[in-house]
Amino acid sequence: MASSELFDRLCQELERATKLARLPVRGAVRLALREAGLEANTLTSPQLQALLRTVLPTELGKCGVANGDAVCAALAPVMAEIGTTLAPSAAAPEDLFRRIRGR
């Protein structure tokens, strides 16, 4: 499964910030993305910021990270900085509706 550079950098930063290994981190992030209805290969910086505020802390908690909220809050500015250079441009609204309709 393909992933964006932004997804990869988030996983690297989470590995540094928690005691989780690579695979559990990537799994938790993928589950959070699925819960939010997002995809790793098209992740944008604004989507990532919303993920860090809402869904990801819960997924980290399920992996045994006691302070998931604090970890995500600390990563938010770091990922915002990284996102300015790595994030793909946002999809046009037409592309989104085309995807929803399955065309």
Buried (B, 14 or more C-beta within 10 A) or exposed (E): EEBBBBBBBBBEBBBEBBEBEEEBBBBBBBBBBEBBEBBBEBBBBEBBBBBBEEBBBBBBBEBEBEBBBEBBEBBBEBBBEBBEEBBEEEEEEEEEEEEEEEE
